[in-house]
Amino acid sequence: MKYIDNLEELCKMIAEVEEPIIYPVKEEGMIFLDFFRYSNEKFRWGLGNTRFLCITRENLPFGFAQQTIQNLPVIPLKYLIHFKNTATFFVASPNDLITEDLRLLENFGCKNIVAVSDIVIFQMKKKLEEFKQSGRVMDWHLNYFMKKISEFEYRIAEQNELCATNTKAFAEYRNAFRGKKVVIVGGGPTVEHYIPIKDAIHIGVNFAWRKENISFDYLFTNDSAGNLSCDPKMEVGFERIKDKIFICKRLERMEGFAAFNYSEEISMKYNNIARFYTEITMTGEHVYQDICFHPLVDFYSTVFSAIHFALFTYPKELYFVGLDTTATGHFYDENNPSNLTMTNIKIGYARMKMFAENHYPDVDIISINPVGLKGLFKDVYTDEYNQINH
């Protein structure tokens, strides 16, 4: 554990760590969050930024599984088991509680814990007063309000098309796989050690179809750079999909993605393509149960759209294969490490586990040969994987 009593040192640490997790308690915690929200420094943090999340001691009350603080997801500690060895936990608590809070994290097994002293909280409080006097706080809220108004306008304009498109794609699959086994196959290296489960429905993500010993029923991919429209090799795998190919369309309100437009030419060549709407979901935003009327989630990976769909079908067992949340490449190209933001993805898995437990508590989720997800779901390791890695 590290005790920090210098604001400048804390800011430097916040800027450098890859997985900051905030434990805000009472007034001290809110001061901590407000300081970084209104600061103009390059801490790679801001309201809704995906590098941060907040934690709570116990389970959230029923119905509040998607609670947020300042647009940051609030996640009970038990859902962060896959972060305990890699994340940095910043504790901002009152003096009468901080010892208990630190002990809680230590008992959970967190390796990197930073206790924020009351001296730093006092320094932050003084800075916040300066921010208010300078007008920075008011400017921040004005900019935030204008951005939300713009998003709201886009949401209204797109809603009819979104509902029509997603209903056409997914309505027939509501509870369609009840009592069955569904396997989602990603591109992680551990998929090499997977023996296909007999009679299971297999859903591939992006280039997972290249795993030739798996017979894929469905495929989820997106139309952005590096996938379909910019990589014609993707189309080769379409012949291997037995049922349907789901290709997402990005919502126009998503900054940086409006330029990615799919071509209708591909739909004219295949009669089993279904379009659907998704959005890059900030980690604190709501995950909706009815995917006919809301966009599917995408926590910076298409795999989450596949998980969202799979839960909608209500299987008895849901398996994850090759969802390793590591940057060590893919089974189809080991020399090309993944450039996905792993922190966002790891938060996304925690959010989806909470979502599944809230809406589909009787769906058994099993992770086969997990690496970055170890401990989060029910872990199963194949004999071949154990022989190689142990």
Phi and psi in degrees as a GROMACS rama.xvg file:
@    title "Ramachandran Plot"
@    xaxis  label "Phi"
@    yaxis  label "Psi"
@TYPE xy
-116.781  132.647  LYS-2
-104.177  125.859  TYR-3
-121.275  130.189  ILE-4
-129.773  24.4023  ASP-5
-133  121.922  ASN-6
-63.3618  -40.3638  LEU-7
-63.1114  -40.8064  GLU-8
-65.2987  -39.3439  GLU-9
-63.2536  -44.1772  LEU-10
-61.7711  -39.8954  CYS-11
-63.3405  -41.4014  LYS-12
-66.2226  -42.6196  MET-13
-58.5664  -38.9293  ILE-14
-70.3221  -24.5087  ALA-15
-98.5877  -33.0902  GLU-16
-72.7514  148.534  VAL-17
-87.1387  -29.6972  GLU-18
-129.974  77.4614  GLU-19
-81.7543  126.809  PRO-20
-120  127.777  ILE-21
-101.319  132.488  ILE-22
-112.379  87.1464  TYR-23
-90.2265  126.948  PRO-24
-125.919  122.204  VAL-25
56.3822  -148.495  LYS-26
-63.0806  -38.9795  GLU-27
-60.0686  -40.916  GLU-28
-67.0304  -39.4002  GLY-29
-68.3417  -36.5058  MET-30
-62.6816  -42.2635  ILE-31
-57.9082  -50.8698  PHE-32
-65.682  -42.2294  LEU-33
-63.0908  -38.0823  ASP-34
-59.7736  -47.599  PHE-35
-75.7395  -24.7206  PHE-36
-67.2091  -42.1788  ARG-37
-94.0118  -8.61425  TYR-38
-71.7269  143.627  SER-39
-94.8922  0.580876  ASN-40
-70.4731  162.246  GLU-41
-88.0811  74.4401  LYS-42
-97.3519  4.90615  PHE-43
54.1831  39.9946  ARG-44
-144.113  151.262  TRP-45
-177.753  175.444  GLY-46
-58.5747  121.712  LEU-47
85.9445  -0.75518  GLY-48
-65.1415  144.948  ASN-49
-87.3735  -2.13954  THR-50
-81.8003  -16.0225  ARG-51
-110.235  152.129  PHE-52
-151.237  160.422  LEU-53
-108.182  157.155  CYS-54
-127.378  159.405  ILE-55
-125.847  162.263  THR-56
-69.5609  -52.3943  ARG-57
-111.168  -178.987  GLU-58
-63.897  146.041  ASN-59
-72.7132  151.273  LEU-60
-58.6321  150.744  PRO-61
-56.6053  135.817  PHE-62
92.1567  -7.14633  GLY-63
-118.864  33.3028  PHE-64
-70.8174  -6.33169  ALA-65
-123.547  35.993  GLN-66
-70.0326  146.523  GLN-67
-134.252  159.731  THR-68
-125.967  117.122  ILE-69
52.4729  42.3308  GLN-70
69.4968  8.51484  ASN-71
-97.1759  134.731  LEU-72
-65.9791  137.375  PRO-73
-100.253  115.898  VAL-74
-125.101  124.702  ILE-75
-57.6211  148.113  PRO-76
-56.8216  -34.4525  LEU-77
-63.7751  -21.4306  LYS-78
-86.5935  1.93399  TYR-79
-111.189  23.9812  LEU-80
-61.0714  -29.5675  ILE-81
-81.3936  3.54463  HIS-82
-108.671  -14.6639  PHE-83
-63.1681  -25.8423  LYS-84
-94.1007  -14.2139  ASN-85
-118.36  -26.391  THR-86
-85.6303  162.697  ALA-87
-109.436  120.353  THR-88
-98.6562  116.465  PHE-89
-99.6586  120.204  PHE-90
-105.536  116.435  VAL-91
-116.697  95.889  ALA-92
-132.35  160.443  SER-93
-64.215  156.635  PRO-94
-58.1986  -32.7574  ASN-95
-79.4801  -6.54395  ASP-96
-119.638  -17.4845  LEU-97
-63.7206  -35.9922  ILE-98
-62.0683  -44.1658  THR-99
-64.8078  -39.5704  GLU-100
-67.4028  -40.1286  ASP-101
-65.4144  -40.2809  LEU-102
-64.5551  -36.1678  ARG-103
-59.2832  -46.2854  LEU-104
-68.9016  -38.8145  LEU-105
-63.957  -42.5855  GLU-106
-66.3885  -28.99  ASN-107
-72.2033  -22.045  PHE-108
104.654  13.6245  GLY-109
-64.8595  130.464  CYS-110
-86.4428  -31.7868  LYS-111
-122.617  105.403  ASN-112
-123.769  132.55  ILE-113
-121.164  119.625  VAL-114
-92.2312  121.334  ALA-115
-90.0848  119.113  VAL-116
-74.4447  163.153  SER-117
-66.7512  -21.4806  ASP-118
-64.6193  -44.5828  ILE-119
-66.4743  -41.2252  VAL-120
-60.2912  -40.6769  ILE-121
-63.3324  -41.8183  PHE-122
-63.3208  -40.1264  GLN-123
-63.2095  -41.5243  MET-124
-61.8739  -39.8639  LYS-125
-64.9499  -41.8108  LYS-126
-63.1236  -39.5275  LYS-127
-62.3952  -36.5764  LEU-128
-63.899  -39.2303  GLU-129
-65.1841  -40.5901  GLU-130
-60.6517  -41.0089  PHE-131
-66.6977  -43.4967  LYS-132
-64.7843  -34.805  GLN-133
-79.7525  -10.7814  SER-134
89.3659  2.39759  GLY-135
-64.3339  -39.5164  ARG-136
-64.7108  -44.3229  VAL-137
-64.5558  -41.4766  MET-138
-62.1768  -40.764  ASP-139
-61.1348  -47.2959  TRP-140
-67.0529  -35.4525  HIS-141
-64.6631  -45.6611  LEU-142
-63.2978  -40.3096  ASN-143
-64.5174  -42.4456  TYR-144
-63.008  -44.1039  PHE-145
-65.6323  -37.7282  MET-146
-64.6591  -41.7178  LYS-147
-66.2158  -36.5913  LYS-148
-62.3771  -42.906  ILE-149
-62.8292  -43.4927  SER-150
-63.3514  -38.0142  GLU-151
-64.6064  -40.5982  PHE-152
-62.9829  -44.328  GLU-153
-62.0523  -41.8356  TYR-154
-61.0436  -42.1052  ARG-155
-64.3417  -44.4786  ILE-156
-65.0696  -32.9454  ALA-157
-92.9668  -13.922  GLU-158
-60.7593  -43.5701  GLN-159
-62.5246  -46.0261  ASN-160
-65.0045  -40.1915  GLU-161
-59.0981  -49.6204  LEU-162
-62.2781  -43.7632  CYS-163
-64.4844  -44.3275  ALA-164
-66.7795  -49.7843  THR-165
-70.7966  -33.8107  ASN-166
-64.4318  -43.3433  THR-167
-61.2792  -37.3198  LYS-168
-77.4564  -38.0659  ALA-169
-118.616  -13.3436  PHE-170
-54.7795  -39.2015  ALA-171
-70.9114  -12.3841  GLU-172
-99.0617  1.36893  TYR-173
-61.9033  116.128  ARG-174
59.8673  18.8447  ASN-175
-69.8236  -25.6868  ALA-176
-108.176  25.9775  PHE-177
-59.0456  131.207  ARG-178
84.4206  -1.44659  GLY-179
-106.862  171.712  LYS-180
-103.368  132.128  LYS-181
-123.673  134.558  VAL-182
-120.039  124.587  VAL-183
-99.8729  124.272  ILE-184
-112.303  119.171  VAL-185
-101.252  -166.479  GLY-186
-101.975  10.5068  GLY-187
-65.8199  151.978  GLY-188
-58.1695  -28.3888  PRO-189
-70.2312  -8.4311  THR-190
-63.537  -20.7386  VAL-191
-62.5369  -23.6555  GLU-192
-100.035  13.726  HIS-193
-95.845  128.861  TYR-194
-101.28  119.178  ILE-195
-51.2767  133.338  PRO-196
-75.3887  127.702  ILE-197
-65.0116  137.949  LYS-198
66.0728  14.125  ASP-199
-91.0934  153.152  ALA-200
-89.3103  124.275  ILE-201
-106.362  127.042  HIS-202
-114.962  117.462  ILE-203
-92.2702  153.844  GLY-204
-120.117  123.649  VAL-205
53.7504  -118.284  ASN-206
-86.7729  14.6543  PHE-207
-60.4571  -23.1063  ALA-208
-60.0144  -15.0684  TRP-209
-71.0283  -11.7481  ARG-210
-77.8963  99.9954  LYS-211
-70.4521  -21.7726  GLU-212
-84.5709  1.50293  ASN-213
-108.696  130.915  ILE-214
-94.163  113.548  SER-215
-93.8323  132.006  PHE-216
-88.1211  -37.4657  ASP-217
-136.411  159.006  TYR-218
-139.419  134.158  LEU-219
-112.659  128.581  PHE-220
-148.004  171.189  THR-221
-124.745  166.582  ASN-222
-101.976  20.4483  ASP-223
-92.322  175.707  SER-224
-55.1555  138.075  ALA-225
91.6971  -7.96647  GLY-226
-116.191  -105.977  ASN-227
-80.0306  -61.5136  LEU-228
-64.833  -26.2452  SER-229
-107.656  6.5278  CYS-230
-143.231  91.6422  ASP-231
-61.8536  -17.1011  PRO-232
-64.1113  -22.8341  LYS-233
-61.4299  -36.2297  MET-234
-65.315  -25.1879  GLU-235
-57.3309  -37.8771  VAL-236
-74.1687  -13.4794  GLY-237
-60.979  -29.5749  PHE-238
-67.0864  -20.7084  GLU-239
-88.2721  -9.6024  ARG-240
-86.4758  121.311  ILE-241
-75.0016  -37.1149  LYS-242
-110.547  -84.7644  ASP-243
-134.532  147.136  LYS-244
-110.834  119.572  ILE-245
-100.43  119.719  PHE-246
-116.889  123.141  ILE-247
-81.4371  153.608  CYS-248
-118.179  129.206  LYS-249
-75.3851  140.814  ARG-250
-69.7304  141.284  LEU-251
-64.3797  -25.8392  GLU-252
-73.7188  -8.59796  ARG-253
-81.0819  116.576  MET-254
-61.9657  134.193  GLU-255
88.1307  -6.40107  GLY-256
-118.233  -6.44292  PHE-257
-64.2831  -22.6528  ALA-258
-77.5492  -13.4684  ALA-259
-86.5585  102.851  PHE-260
-114.409  133.357  ASN-261
-81.1059  156.076  TYR-262
-97.8574  136.539  SER-263
-75.3874  -12.0306  GLU-264
-58.9135  -37.3635  GLU-265
-66.1475  -34.3153  ILE-266
-69.4915  -24.2312  SER-267
-77.5598  -17.5262  MET-268
-91.3647  -21.4027  LYS-269
-132.425  141.914  TYR-270
-101.55  9.18085  ASN-271
-117.086  25.5839  ASN-272
-97.6303  131.849  ILE-273
-123.187  129.16  ALA-274
-86.8543  151.126  ARG-275
-151.033  159.104  PHE-276
-95.1852  138.148  TYR-277
-139.268  170.827  THR-278
-147.468  147.972  GLU-279
-67.0436  107.329  ILE-280
-87.7281  119.776  THR-281
-59.2863  142.387  MET-282
-62.9315  -14.0589  THR-283
-98.2106  -1.16167  GLY-284
-82.1278  164.687  GLU-285
-73.1688  143.011  HIS-286
-105.468  116.781  VAL-287
-91.62  144.834  TYR-288
-76.9884  -40.0702  GLN-289
-89.8659  100.333  ASP-290
-78.4416  -2.17791  ILE-291
-76.0011  -28.0141  CYS-292
-115.255  -0.166256  PHE-293
-138.095  154.25  HIS-294
-67.708  147.597  PRO-295
-71.5884  153.576  LEU-296
-80.925  157.34  VAL-297
-152.221  86.5931  ASP-298
-78.1513  61.8161  PHE-299
64.9421  25.7185  TYR-300
-159.759  136.581  SER-301
-63.1833  -19.9314  THR-302
-59.6465  -29.0561  VAL-303
-72.226  -30.8485  PHE-304
-64.1114  -39.4074  SER-305
-65.4412  -40.5302  ALA-306
-65.6184  -43.7016  ILE-307
-57.3252  -45.9032  HIS-308
-63.8391  -46.1266  PHE-309
-60.2359  -41.1499  ALA-310
-65.6169  -35.8815  LEU-311
-60.6459  -30.3112  PHE-312
-80.18  -11.2642  THR-313
58.3897  59.3354  TYR-314
-74.6213  167.071  PRO-315
-76.7356  -41.8153  LYS-316
-132.332  135.586  GLU-317
-122.69  119.776  LEU-318
-106.637  141.946  TYR-319
-110.613  124.776  PHE-320
-127.885  129.075  VAL-321
72.233  19.5938  GLY-322
-101.522  75.3221  LEU-323
-89.936  -14.3735  ASP-324
44.3321  48.5137  THR-325
-128.73  164.329  THR-326
-104.145  36.4506  ALA-327
-99.364  14.0808  THR-328
103.014  -170.767  GLY-329
-123.004  159.819  HIS-330
-63.3905  -25.8485  PHE-331
-91.5805  -5.15575  TYR-332
-160.947  80.6202  ASP-333
-68.919  -16.6621  GLU-334
-87.7167  0.594654  ASN-335
-120.074  87.2991  ASN-336
-59.4659  148.632  PRO-337
-67.4256  137.578  SER-338
-105.98  15.1089  ASN-339
-69.8698  150.207  LEU-340
-78.0717  102.804  THR-341
-65.7624  -32.235  MET-342
-59.9108  -47.8194  THR-343
-58.7403  -42.606  ASN-344
-67.0737  -41.7636  ILE-345
-64.5926  -39.077  LYS-346
-63.4463  -40.8911  ILE-347
-58.2937  -41.2162  GLY-348
-65.046  -39.0956  TYR-349
-62.4185  -42.9558  ALA-350
-62.5312  -42.1597  ARG-351
-70.0349  -32.416  MET-352
-64.9153  -44.0868  LYS-353
-61.8083  -43.0854  MET-354
-61.2428  -44.4419  PHE-355
-65.0086  -42.2521  ALA-356
-67.1802  -29.7163  GLU-357
-77.6363  -42.3263  ASN-358
-103.887  -27.3003  HIS-359
-132.909  61.0667  TYR-360
-64.2394  -21.1288  PRO-361
-95.9634  7.34739  ASP-362
-85.3641  121.208  VAL-363
-86.0786  116.643  ASP-364
-103.843  121.308  ILE-365
-120.523  129.736  ILE-366
-104.48  120.017  SER-367
-93.9219  124.252  ILE-368
53.0388  50.4663  ASN-369
-70.2617  148.778  PRO-370
-115.276  -78.0526  VAL-371
-70.9388  -17.2894  GLY-372
-100.003  10.8997  LEU-373
-55.6158  125.577  LYS-374
94.7235  -16.7354  GLY-375
-77.8761  -44.2145  LEU-376
-111.099  -168.8  PHE-377
-77.5632  118.558  LYS-378
-91.8881  132.835  ASP-379
-131.644  128.901  VAL-380
-114.392  134.315  TYR-381
-77.5637  157.349  THR-382
-60.4418  -41.8548  ASP-383
-62.4535  -41.954  GLU-384
-64.1647  -43.2557  TYR-385
-62.9782  -39.0412  ASN-386
-64.335  -36.9741  GLN-387
-79.7237  -34.8621  ILE-388
-105.887  0.198682  ASN-389
